[in-house]
């Protein structure tokens, strides 16, 4: 079916945030069309064929907590089939010396609406686990937990799900800064290395913090993550939020959102690439497709990156020189992954290495050398010069422990994340060598942490590299996992550029809901909800 000639609102791109904002627009009574270039919707929230037949892997985003997004409740996504498993064990790391750390969730999800309640037992178990190697860090954990429960958790949610305030007015996280508090003013300017050594004394938590920070922000040791990145990484490192596994993979998020949209009349059009946003008298009036067809709309929402939206799709719109220059020079050289999915005959047995049966069934399990100095000073250098680190620092999850339907009976699928160089650093032949090197290093390193992970236990491997990301996500330049690096100068009120971080653009009825905006990258971030609330405020309707 082709798009109609006119809608109240059109949404450009069928990515994750487009699938969120479309049902909100329709719920307000608008006729809505979502126009997607490819044959599939959901952007990074997509699953597909794994390493072998019968295995279903997450192609891009993997670790998600969409149960905490307001859309989960607003559209009854549990009833649309989006279900999560919530393991007690959360963040863990197995080290090369045979020791390990396991953190337990400080909160539990208690109903199908995503309601959380404190879990004191989890806090106690995490404190005890840390105290085994550092009394000082255990005390720090309790202080951070108390600060998080006492206001940081709420402020982080407000920061994520509200548009940035005007300059000079503190945002919710900035309002929490205190010279004698857990999060102090200086922390917003510290590098990751400085933060790791300022908060923690043990090699265990310094190592985990630094590696978890690269997962969550894409930043390396000398990068400055800012307040948004810091609070996010502390919560992950210390298991302050519930762990979660989306049953059926991240595709289940997209399927539930599409079902909610269709119930409200949203039309989803695949193979409908937009060539240009049409304008007249200083307003957007619709779009022209690459087919030549034109679609009129009163409201135009772009789920594409803001640079693509304004630099490529609105050629007739004049931008201030500084804004054009900033959009053309957004930083993308962070967040490039080697994302491996490994089909195995039996799940990795980390407990056999460390002698602790509690180690292994954690949905966010890191393994690698206990060496924070390496992560702080040499990890990025090797990745940028060799394509990948010579020492494997893995984040892994054996989702099939909780979601067995994603593998044949008795088999398992393990997702493994490591980092790689920006795409332009190496040519096609060199990337092939990097691919082989990453797989070989994984296979040779893994038995040190899980003795049963020998070559005989591995049935197949599928690897996704930066070239694969860019091929399907043209806004993720250099093949990173986000639409622009999420360092301090490109986070919060500065993302992607300070003058256009608030979801409005240079045209009064052209909006942007993509992850290139203020709330940042990741499944379940607030860009689309914040964009919808901005539209509703401009139109004078109840959001």
N, C-alpha and C positions, 0 to 999 in steps of 0.2 A: 504494500500500500504506500502510495506517495503522500507526502505532506499536503495538507490543505493550503489554500492561498492565504489564510489569515488565522491567527491565534491571539489570545490575550497576551500570552508569553511564550517565547521560544527559548530553549536552553541549548547552548552550543556545546557539543561534546557529550558523550554518554558515560563519562567517568564516575568515580565514586561520589563526588560531591553533587554532580548533576542528578544522580539517582536519589539523593537525599532531598535536594531543594524542590524537585518536580512535584512530589506529593504535597508539600507545603503550599506551593502555588495553587495546585488544584483544590486543596481543601478550602482555600479562600474563595472558591467559585470561579477560578480562571480556567479557560481552555488552554492546554499546555501541550507543546510538542518538544521532544528531546531529539536532537539531530546528531547522530554519531557516524563518524567516518568509517569505522570498521564494522565487522559483523557481530560484535559482542559488546555488551554493556558492563559497566562496573569498574573500569579502569584497573587499578591495582587490586581490587577485591574480586579476584578471579581464580578459579581452580581449573585443573585440566589433567590430561594424561601424565602419569608419573613415569618413572624409569622403565617400567615394564607394564604389560597389560594387567589390569586389575588393581593398579595402584593409582590413587588420585592425589595429586600434589597441589599445593598452593603455588601458583605461578609467580606471584610477586609478594604482596603483603601476607604475613603469616601470623604474627603475634598480635591479636586484636582484642579489644574490650568494648565492642560496640553495644553491649548490654548497658553501658553507662551513658550512652548518647541519648538525649531527649527523644530522638526519633524512634528509639526502641519502644518507648512507652506511648508516644503520640500516635503511632500507627499500629500498635499491637503486634509488633514483629514476632513475638513469641508465637502468637496464633497463626502467623504467616509462615511458620516453620523454622525460625531462627532460634536454635537452642545452643546452650553452652554447657560444657562440663567445667566444674570449678574444683581443681585439686587443692588439697591443703598445702602441700609443698609448693614453693613458688620459685624464687631465684636461688640458684645453686652454682657452685663452681668446684670442679675437681682439679687438683693441682698436680704438677709433675712429680712432687715428692711423696705422693700417696696420701695426702691429706685432702680434706674437702670441707666446704661450708654449705649448709642448707638453711635458707630462710623460709619462714612460714608467713602466710598472709595475715596482715593485721586486721583485715576486715573479711567478712563472709557475705556472699550474696544469698539472700534468704527467700526470694520469691521469683516468680516469672516476670516481674516488672523491673528486675535489676536492683532492687532495694538492698542496700548494704547495712550491716550491723558490725560493731566492733567485735573482734575475736581475741579476748585476752589470752587464751591459750596459745595462739599463734605468736603473740608478742613475747610471751614468756619463753617459748621454745627458741625463737630467734635470738633473744637476749642470751640464753644459755649457750647457744651455738657459738655466738661471737665471744662470749666470755672465756671459752676454752682456749682462745689464742690471744685475747686482749681485753683486760678489764677496762682500759681507757676507751676502747672502741665500743664496748658494750654500754658504757655510760653515755657515750655520744649517741648511740642508737636510741636509747631511751629518751634523750633530750630531743632528738629529731622527731621521734614518734610523737612525743607529747606536743611539740610545736605543730606537727602535721595535723594531728587530731584536734588541736586547739584553734586552728584557723587557716593553716597553709593549704590543707586539702580543699576547703571551701573556696579560698582565694584562687587556687589553681583552676578549679572548675569555672569560676567566674571569669577568669582570664581567658579561658578557652572558649567560653560560650557567650561572650559579650564583645562588641566591637571596641577597638582601642579608643580611649578618651583623647581629648585634645591635648596637645603638648602643654606641659605645665601642671596637668592634673594627674596624680599618680594612678597607674593602673592597679588592679587588685593585688598583684604580686609586689609592686613597688610600695604599696601601702603597708606591707608586712615588714619592711626593712626596719631594723633597729640596731643601734650600735652595740647593745649588749644582748641582742637576741641570737637565735640560732642562725638565721640568715641576716647577714650584716651588709651595709652599703658596699663595702669593698668587694664582696663576693660577685657582684654583677660585672666586675671588670677583671676578675681573675681568669687565668687560663685553666684548662682541665687539669694540667699537672699541679698547678698551685692549689686548686680546689681539693684534689685527691689527698695532697699532703697536709692541707689545712684542716680537713675534717677528720682524717683517719691516721692512726699510727701504725697499724699492722700492714704487712705486705699483702695479706689476704684481701682486705677490703680496699686497699689502694689499687690492687690489680683488678679486682672485680669492678670497682667504680670506673676506672679508666676504660676498660673494655666495654662495659655496659653503656658508657657515654658515647662511644663510637656507634654502637647499635642504635641508640635513641636519637642522636643528633647528627651523626656523620662526622663529628669533630674529632680531631686528634689532640695530642698532648699540649701543644702550644696554641691551640685555638681557644677563643673565648666563647663559651656557650650562652652566657647571659642568664638572667633569672629564670626564664621559661625553661631553658635547658637544664639548669642546675636542679630545680625542684623536681622536674621529671625524672632525672637520673637518680637523685637521692631516693625517690619513691620506688624506683625499680630495684636499685641495688639492695635496699633494705626491706623489700617485699611489703611495702606499705599499702599496696592495692591488691585486690584479689587476682590470682592467676586465672586464666580462662582459655578454653579450647572451643572454637566454633565447630560444632558437629557438622560434618560434611565439608569442612573447609571454608575459606573466606567466600567462596561462591555463594554460600548460604545467606550471607549478608546481602549481596546483590539480588539474589532471587526473592528475598523477603521484601526488599525495597521496591522492586519492580512490581511485585504482586500488590503492594499497598498503593502504588501509583496507578496501576491499571484499574483498581477498584474505584478510584476517584476520577477516572477518565483521562489520565495522561496517555498520550500517544508516543510510542517509542519508535523512531525510524532509524534503522541501520543503513549502512552504505549511503549515507546522506551527508557528504562532506560540505562544509560551509566554505565558500570562496571569499566572501566579503560581507561585512556588516554594513547595511545600507543606512545612509543618513540624509536628513533634510532639515534645514533651518535649525541646526544645532542639536538635533535629536536623532536617536536611532529609530528607524522605521521598520526594521526587519532585516532579513538576510538574503543573500543570493547564493544558491548552491552551486557547486562545480558543474552540475548538469545544466545550469542556466536558469533553472526555476527560481522564482522569487517568493518568499514567504513574509508576509507583513505581520508585525506584532507591536503592541503598545509597550511591552517590556521585553528587553533583550538581556538575557543572563548568560554570561560566558563561564563555562566550567573549564575552559582552557586557560593556560598560564597567562598572566597579565601581559608579559612581553609579546606573546603571540597575538593576543587579543588586540593590543593597541599598535604594535609595530607592523603587523602583517595584515590583519583583517579590517583595519580602519584606515586605509591609505589616504583618504580625503580629510581626515581629522588632523588638525595642526596641534602638535604638542609643544609645550615649553622646551627649550633646548636642553636644560638641565634634566628634566624628566625623561626625555627621549634618550639622552646619554646614559642615565642611570638604568633604564630598562634594558638598554643594549649591553650593559656591562654587569648584569646580575651574575653573582659568583655561583658556579656549579661544580667546583672541583672537590666535592665531598659526597660521601654516601654511596660510592660505587661498590657493588657487591659481587662476590662469587657465591651464588645461592645454589647449594647442592641438595638434591633429594636422593636419598640412598635407600634402595630396597634391600631389606636384610631378612635372613632366615629366622634369626632370633634377636630380640631387643638388646641394645648395649647393656652390659653388666658392669656398671661402675662400682657397685657394692663389692664386687670381688676384688677390686683394686684397693679400696680404702677400708674394707672390713666393717662397713656400716650399712645395714640393710635399708636405712632411710635415704641413702644416696641413690639417685637414678630416676625415680618417678616424679621429676619436676618438669614442668612445661617450658621452663627457661633455664636450661642447664649449660653453663659455660665449662669449657675445659681448656687448659693451656698452662704454660709455665708460670710459676709464682714469681713474677719479675715486673714490678711496676715501673722500674727505671727503663726497661726495654720498651714498654708500651708508651711511656712518656717521651722518649727521646729517639728511638730507632724504628719503631713500628711503621710510622708514616714514611720515613726515609726509605725503608726497604720496599714498601708497597709502591711508592712513586718511581723508584729506580729499577725495580725488578718485576713489577706487576703484582706481586703478592709477597707477604712476609715469609721469611725462611723458617719461622717458628709459627706453628698453627695455634691460633687463639679462636676456638670455635664457640659459637652459640648454637645449641642444638635442642631439638624437641622431638620426642618419639610420640607424636600425636595419637598414633594408633593404640597406645595403651588405654586411651579414653574414647577413641573413635575408631573401633576396629573395622568399620565398614569401608574405610579408605584403603584397605589392603586385603589380599586374599586370606582366607582362613589360616591362622597360624603364622602369618608373616607380618612384618612391620615396615613402616616407612619412617625414616628419620630425616628431618630437615636440618641442614647445617649451614650456618652463615659464617663467612669470612669476608674480608674486605679486599678490594682490588683497586687498581689505578684508574684515573679518568681515561675515558675511551681514546682520546686523541694522543695519548702518550706512546702508544704502540701501534704498529701496523697489523694487518690481518694475519700475517704469518706469525708474528710475535705473539699475538693473542692466542693463537692455536697452541703455541708452546706454553704459554701461561696456563691455559686450560688444563693441559696434560700435567703441568707441574703442580697445580692446586690439587688435582685428584690424587696424584702420586703421594703428595705430602700428607693429605688426609689419611690415606690408607696406611702409610708407614707410621704416622703419629698416633692414630686412634688406639691401638692395643696398649699403649702406655697408660691410658686412662680407663679403658674397658677391655680387659684381656681377651674377651671373646670376639672382638672386632677385627678378626683376621680377614684376609682376602677371601677365604672360603665361605665366610658368613655374609659376604656382600654379593647380592644377586644382580644388582644393576645400579648405575648412577646416572642422573641427569643434572647437568649444570647450566645455570643461567648466568650470563656475564653482562657487562655494560652494553655490549653491542645488541643484545637481545632486548634489553630494556628500551634503548633508544628506538629500536625498530618498531615497537608497539606503543611507545609513549613519547611523542615528539617534543613535549615540553620538558622532559627530563634529560636535558642536554648533558653530554658526557656520560650518560648511562647511569646516573645516580638514582637513588630511590625517592628523591624529592624534587620539586620544581624550584630549585635553588637551594644552596647551602643554608642550613638552619643554625648559623652562628649568630652572635649577638647583634651584629649590624644588619642582619637579615631576618630578625625574629620580632615578634610582637608588633609594636607600633611602627617599626621600621621595615616591615616585610610587605612586598618586595622592595618598595621604596617609600620613604616616609610620607610623601605627599599623596600617596594612593594606597594606603594600607587599610582603609576603612570600608572596602567593598563597593563604594561608589567609584565611578571613573570620571573621565572628562566630559562625558555626555550625561545629562540628567536622568535618562531612563536606561542607561547601559550599566550593568553591574557585573561584578566578578565574584564567583563563589569557589574558585579553585584553591588548591593547597599552596599556591604561590602567595596567598594572602596571609594576613596577620596571624591566624591561628596555627598555620604551619602544616607540616607533612604528617602523614600517618592516618590509618583508618580510624574514623570516629572523631577526628578533630572538628573544630567548630565553624570552619569557613562557610559551609553551606547554610547552617542555621543562622549564623550572624548575618549573612547576606540576606536571607529571607526576612529577618527582623528589620533590616535596614530598608528593604523594599516596602514592607508593611508600614513602617513609619512614614516613608515618603508618600505612600498612597492613602494614609490615614485610615488603615484597616486594622482589625484585631489580628495579631500574629498567631 
